[in-house]
Amino acid sequence: MKIGKISPTIWNRSVKKKVHMDQTDGSFSWADVCVCGGHAGIGYYAVLGAAGELAARKIQAEGISVRILFPEETEEEFLADVCGEIQKGCECIKAKLTSLSAEGTAAVQTPIVYACAGGTKVQDPGMHALEETADKKTGNRQKFVKNRELLLCGYAGLEGSLRILEAAEELSQRFINTFLMQAKKLRDQLITPEQILEAAKGRDISVWQIGSGGILAALWEMAEEEKIGFEIAMGSISLKQETVEICEYYRLNPYQLTSAGSYLILTDEADQVIEVLEKAGARAVRLGVAKAQNARVITSKEEIRYLDRPAPDELARWQKDYKKCEK
């Protein structure tokens, strides 16, 4: 099988048919994320990503459980640094670290952090009226879809470029120190679960965290789940210049680069959502509109293209090539 998240086809054919998942509203929910790499920041990104998956479901992470697996040659100092980053992540999302285990194993070649976030979905009083109109919207789906806009909160490829920056020592030979120091500060530009939850209060919005495969994969997954098409402008997708330059150096596609800490939002209250996010310190931009159609259209100046099925994440490809260079 290919590297990266399994395709929707494999999911439906070989996974969904074999399991039953209970996601009853009001019950305790979990979300987990696996992050691997040779830098201590994997602890931070695993915690932020797991809490972000819950936030996309409008659930505040209350506790975080973490398991670390590492190869035999790992230094104790590295393990200590990873644990420090895990603590930073928990402080960022304002959740308790409820359990932590770590073990060396011959089964892995690079350190891996598994983070599981748990929380209880609290009913927002403002959602009662929205629930009452849900059936009407479903019954008149074509009209409802026309009113929905697609927003990007955060920056495409930012998480992936930060993880490359923290792992690749040779970048100090390619970029000046000022650039590198400024780039490392961009971790503060990752969107927190708290900011997403603030935007979701009392609003009928749908949210997806942009994970493996980058924004293009997230757009595909969103359209498949909602059974809609869309028209968006490629030029509207926010990118940090540091992400662009790091991707150009390694010949990576930033639109296919993991971006936990960034989100897609589908809403018919775009102005209000953008305003709330900006007040919370989070950048959000309009990408385009949802359409009651099958076509998933991306425009770039005079060019029109159609979204392809998700490709493997560019960070995974970079990690594979980087390991070869180290040998």
Summary of the structure (lengths in Angstrom):
residues: 327
radius of gyration: 19.8
end to end distance: 24.6
largest distance: 60.4
contacts: 1080
relative contact order: 0.17
helix: 46%
strand: 23%
